[in-house]
């Protein structure tokens, strides 16, 4: 693996620099970027999750860089990749840089208000392009244990591997074309076509490989002999080193995922800012909301309420935010902490807004401030 790293150190360096270019762009644009930036959009193209400026500028590119290095090191550790097709290596080196540039370009453009961007169409076009590129490179992939369709039938038979990857390449390229065409189709049609194309593209190669395996069995293919041959090829020092590296890399990735999930679950705050003519709710991981005092018809303090269920928004062990629905209000907007039962209910132009502080005392302060100013 060390030899592979040394051999490809130039590509690793350049690809890593490209992945981190959005950090430099973020620093240049720092004063122009808002404190909270949209980071996720629903299927309708509406922002449904928000992160702080620091997270978007620094953490996102760094996470992509970690994923890039982990994937490359695991691939380098596999002795089956020593003679891998050079075109496939090029693809692997540039997938993560491309994703980093695309994701951050979208986030920065929307944060800066640079024109009207259809997130759904842009994403479908980008995914479609990736599927087409990967589909064209898959047939060139040689047998290994880290890249491609890795099931027992492909790993023990070179013919099965080649046939399966040729089939998968055509299927993925066709799926990519469908994704790109869907950009121009109505929303209702996209909802049907995209899953209808994506699911078969993922499942069909495994089915194809198994069906071809059954054919090989009928033709008298010696699977037991091939099993011993394959095992011998992966025995020895290379296997031990590869297994050790893969184990360490796996632990690192799992640790990062769990740490990130825990951070999202237990972090974040909601703040109410009171202006002269309106108040604004500023929330982590969700869009801010501004309401004019003159539009508020009523303000009510409640010891508890029926939260109902979340239609869209952000929910964690700490925060409940977004569009909710219950029997009393129907659909309403909520910004609250999960650990606080008390809340403030506002009616503004027949729309309901529910807000809470971290605890009962903070919620009571919000109620008193709003009650005074809305009068």
N, C-alpha and C positions, 0 to 999 in steps of 0.2 A: 504493500500500500504506500509506503514512504517513497518508493521509486516512482509510483504513479503520480504522487503529489509533486515531486520534483520535476517530473516530465511535463506536468501541466500547470506549473506554478504561474506562468505568464497569463494563461487563460483564467485561472482562479483569481488572480489579482485584478485583472481588468473587469471580470464579471462582478466581483465584490465591490469595486469602485462604482460601477454603473448602478448596482442595487442601492448604494448609499448616496447617489446623486440627489435624490429628493430631499435629503437632510440639508445639503448645501442650498438647494432652492428654497427650502423652508426658512433657513436662517436669513437669506437675502430678503424674503418676503415677510419676515417675522412681524413687523409693525403693521402690515396690511392684513394679516390673517386674523380672524376673530378668535376669541378665547375658546369658543366651543365650535367644533367643526363636525358636519355630518359624516358618519363613517359607515353607515349601512342603509340600504334602501329596500323596501318591500317589492313584491312582484309588480305592483302598480307604479313603481318609480318614485314613491314618496319616501323621504328620509324617515327612518324609524329608530335610529340609534345615533347618539352623538358622543364624541370624546373630546377631551381637552386638547389644546394646541400642542402641548409638549408631547402627548401620547402620539398624535398623528405625525408630527414632524420627526421625532426621534425613535419611538418604540416600534412603529409599524415597519419601517425599512430594516431596522435591526432584527426583528423577528424573521423577516423574509431572508435576511443574510444568514441567520442561524439555520433555517430550514435548508437553504442552498448548500451550506457547508456539510451539514449532516447527510444529506442525500448524496453528495459527491463522495464523501469519505466512505460511506457504506458501499457505494458502487466501486470505488477504488479497491476496497478490501476483498471484493469477490474475484477470485482468480479466473473465473469464467469471463471476466471483462478485459483480461489482458490483451486479447486480440479482437476486441469489440470494434465494430464498424466505426470509422472515424467520423462519418456524417452523424451517427447517432450521438457520439460524444459532443459534437458541436451543438446539437439540439439541447442536450442536457445542460450544457454550460449557459445557455442563453434563455431558458424558460423563466427562471426566477428573476433575472434582470428585466425581462419584458413585463412580467407581472408587477414588479415594483414600480416601473415607470408608468404603466397604465393606471394602477390603483391610485398612486399619489397624484398623477396628472388630473384624474377625475375629482379627487377630494379637494385639491387646491383650486381647480377651476370653479367648482361650485362655491367654495368658501369665499372666493374673491368676486363672485357674481359675474364671471366672464361669459355672458350669453346664456342661452337656454339649452341645457344639455339633457337629452333623453337618456337617462341612466340605463333603463331597460334595453333600449336599442343598442347603445354603445357596448353594454356588457354582452349581449347576445352576439354581436358582431365579433367581439374579441374572443369569446369562447368558441365561436364557429371557426375563426381563423386558427386557433390553437388545435382544434380537432382535425382540421384539414392538414396542418403541418405535421402533427403527430401521426396521423393516418398515413401520410406519405413516407414517413421514416420507419414505421413499425416493421414493414417487411424486411428491412435491412438489419434488424436486430438479431444478433447471434445468441445462441443458448447461454444463459447465465441464471443466477438465482436472485438478482436484484431488480432487473429491468424487464418489462414485458409481461406476458401472460404466463405466470409461474404456477402451474398446476402439475401434479405428478405425471400426467400423460405427456405434457410438452417437455418436461425436464428429462424424461427417460427415452424420448424418441426425437431425434433431430428432424425427421420428416414431419412428425406431428407438430413440432415447434414451428417449422417453416410454413406449413399449410395454415396453421391457426393464425399466425401473424400476418400472412398475406390476406386472409379473410378479414381479420380485425382491421387491417389498414384500410381496405376498401370500405368497410362498414363505418369506420370513424370519419373518413373523408366525406362520405355521403351524409353522415349526421351533421358534420360541420357545415356543409352546403345548406342543409335544411335550417340550421340555426341562423345562418346569414340571411336566408330568404325570409325567415320569420320576422325580421326587423321591419318588413314592409306590410305585415299582415295585421288585422285587427286583434285587439287584446283577447277576445273570446276564442279566436282561432289559435292564438299562441298557447293558451292554457291547455289545449288539447294536443297540439302538434309537438311541443317541446318534450313533454314526458313520453309521448309515443315514440319519439326518436331517441331520447336519452337512455331510457330503460333497456331497450333491445341492444343498444350499442355497448352497454356494460355487461349484460348477461349472455348475449349470443356467443361471444368467443369461447366461453367456458363450455357451453352446450356443444358448440362445433367441435372443440377439442375432444370431448367425451365421445361424441358420435364417431369421430375419426378413430379414436382409440378402440371402440367396439369393432370397427371395420378391420383394424390391424389385428385384433384378436382372431377374427374369423379367417384372416389371411395367414395365420400361423406365426405372428411376430413373437419372438422370445422375450417377453417382458422381464422374466427373472434374471436372465443373463444381462440385459440392459441395466437393470437395477444395480447389480453388482459392479458393473463397469462405471456407472455414474457415481456410485458411492466412493469407489477407488479414486476417481478423478478429484474428488473434493476432500480426500483425507490428507493428513500431513500438516506441516507448519502453516501453510497458507490458510487452511481451514480454521485452525486454532486461532490464528491472528485475526482472521476475518470475523469469527464468531465473537471474539473478545471485543473488537472494535464495534461490531454491530450491537452488542449488549450495552456497551457504554453509551453509544449514540442513542440507543433506544431509551435508556434511563434519562439522558439529558433532555430528549424531546418530551418524554412523558412528564418530567419534572416541570419543564417550561409550560406545558399545557395545563397541568394542575395548578401551578402558581398563577397563571393568567386567569383561569376560571375562578380560583379563590379570590383573586383581586377584584374581579368583576362582581362576584357574589356579595362581597362584604365592604365595598368601597362606594363612594359617590355621595353627593349632598344635594339638597334642595334649598335654595335661598330665595326669599321674597324681598325685592327692592322696591321702596315706596318713593315715587316721584311726585311732582306737583299735580299732574293731571291723570296719571295712570300708575299702576303697579306692575312690576314685571317679575315673573317666576323664572329663575335661572336654575337649570338642572343639569347634572352630569349625565351623559349617555342618552339624553333626550333633548328635543328642541325646547327653546325658551318660549315663554308665552307672555304677551303684554295685553293688559286689559284697562280700558279707560274707566275711571271711577264713575263717570256719568252714565255708563251703560249698565252698571250693577243695580239690579232691582231689589235684591235682598241678600242679607248676610246672616248665616245661622251657625251657631256653635253646637256641636253634637258630641255626646259622650262616646258614641260608636255608630257605625253605619254598615249597611250591607254593601260590601265591595263588589259583589257580582263576579264577573269574569272579564279578563282582558281581551279585547278584540285585536288591538295592535299596540305596540309600545315596547317598554323595557320593564322587566321584572327580575328581581333578585332577592336574596335573603335580607337585603337592606331597603330596597326601593320598589315602589309600585307606581309606574308612570305610563301615561298614554291614554288611549280610548278604551273605556270600560262600558259594561252594560249590566244593569240590574233591573229588578221589577219596578222600583220606585221612579227612577230617572229615565229609564231606557238607556240610550247611549249618552255617555257623559265623559268629561275629561278629568283625569286624576293626576295629582302630584302628591305622593304621601310616602311616609316611612312605614315599613311593615310592623315595626315594634310599637307604633303609637295607635291606640284605638280611637282617640278623640280626633275630630277633624272640623274644618270650616267648610260649609256648603254655601256657594254663591250661585245666584241665578242672574245671568246677564243676557238679555234679549232671548229669553226662553232656552238658553243653553246653560247646562249645569257644570260647575267647576268645583272639585273637591280638593282641598289642600290640607296638609298637616305638617307639623314640625317634628323634630326628633322625639319629643316627649310632650306630655300634657301641658306643661308650663309654656313651652315654645309655641304650641298650637294656640293657647289662650292669648299669647301676645300677638300672634298673627290676626286672630279674631278682633281683638281690641283696636289694633291699628287700622284694619280694613273697615270696621264699623264706624270709627271716627272719621275717616277720610271719605268713605262712600256717602256719608250724610250730606 
